[in-house]
Amino acid sequence: MKNTWIFGYGSLVWRPDFPFIEARKARIFGWKRRFWQGSTDHRGIPGAPGRVVTLVKDSDAVCWGTAYLVDAKDRDDVLIKLNYREKDGYSIHNVSVSFPCSEECSEPGLIYIANPGNPQWLGEAPLAEIAAQVRACAGPSGENREYVVNLASSLRRMGASDPHVFEIARLLGCTPAER
């Protein structure tokens, strides 16, 4: 078994609660981030789901995030932990993770994506409606608003653009310091 890259595009960007050898700014092509997945186990509760991100296919899109290199000896334990953390509708997929460097370089990696049809899928909604739902929800991992603010802040720090995330953060009234 060899070391494995795991690509994070949601809470894994700022809260990777697992051991890793290295973390790098990274991107994947052909996917865009959307607040279309419900969360009743982290950022909401049953009957009042929060909204968290998943990825949807878009051939022109680039999704920035953080890639974590997991040591081969830790891989199985990390995947058990992530399978539990991402249990509410997410499944694991193979992906090509690209790293900004002098020449384009990429590595195979793993990613968790929630697809339509899973029990927590909320789907598309007007951004103002998504922001209102986020504003109203909280769960065992904290306020849903905090999730959006942390994601937007992390993306801004890495110099990544994500109009969907940034507009929802703006609708939530994030101050410039939170953006």
Secondary structure in CASP SS format (residue, H / E / C, confidence):
PFRMAT SS
TARGET T0000
AUTHOR 0000-0000-0000
METHOD secondary structure of the structure
MODEL  1
M C 1.00
K C 1.00
N C 1.00
T E 1.00
W E 1.00
I E 1.00
F E 1.00
G E 1.00
Y C 1.00
G C 1.00
S H 1.00
L H 1.00
V H 1.00
W C 1.00
R C 1.00
P C 1.00
D C 1.00
F C 1.00
P C 1.00
F C 1.00
I C 1.00
E E 1.00
A E 1.00
R E 1.00
K E 1.00
A E 1.00
R E 1.00
I E 1.00
F E 1.00
G E 1.00
W E 1.00
K E 1.00
R E 1.00
R E 1.00
F E 1.00
W E 1.00
Q E 1.00
G E 1.00
S E 1.00
T C 1.00
D C 1.00
H C 1.00
R C 1.00
G C 1.00
I E 1.00
P C 1.00
G C 1.00
A E 1.00
P C 1.00
G E 1.00
R E 1.00
V E 1.00
V E 1.00
T E 1.00
L E 1.00
V E 1.00
K E 1.00
D E 1.00
S E 1.00
D E 1.00
A E 1.00
V E 1.00
C E 1.00
W E 1.00
G E 1.00
T E 1.00
A E 1.00
Y E 1.00
L E 1.00
V E 1.00
D C 1.00
A C 1.00
K C 1.00
D C 1.00
R H 1.00
D H 1.00
D H 1.00
V H 1.00
L H 1.00
I H 1.00
K H 1.00
L H 1.00
N H 1.00
Y H 1.00
R H 1.00
E C 1.00
K C 1.00
D C 1.00
G C 1.00
Y E 1.00
S E 1.00
I E 1.00
H E 1.00
N E 1.00
V E 1.00
S E 1.00
V E 1.00
S E 1.00
F E 1.00
P C 1.00
C C 1.00
S C 1.00
E C 1.00
E C 1.00
C E 1.00
S E 1.00
E E 1.00
P E 1.00
G E 1.00
L E 1.00
I E 1.00
Y E 1.00
I E 1.00
A E 1.00
N C 1.00
P C 1.00
G C 1.00
N C 1.00
P C 1.00
Q C 1.00
W E 1.00
L C 1.00
G C 1.00
E C 1.00
A C 1.00
P C 1.00
L H 1.00
A H 1.00
E H 1.00
I H 1.00
A H 1.00
A H 1.00
Q H 1.00
V H 1.00
R H 1.00
A H 1.00
C C 1.00
A E 1.00
G E 1.00
P C 1.00
S C 1.00
G E 1.00
E E 1.00
N H 1.00
R H 1.00
E H 1.00
Y H 1.00
V H 1.00
V H 1.00
N H 1.00
L H 1.00
A H 1.00
S H 1.00
S H 1.00
L H 1.00
R H 1.00
R H 1.00
M C 1.00
G C 1.00
A C 1.00
S C 1.00
D C 1.00
P H 1.00
H H 1.00
V H 1.00
F H 1.00
E H 1.00
I H 1.00
A H 1.00
R H 1.00
L H 1.00
L C 1.00
G C 1.00
C C 1.00
T C 1.00
P H 1.00
A H 1.00
E H 1.00
R C 1.00
END
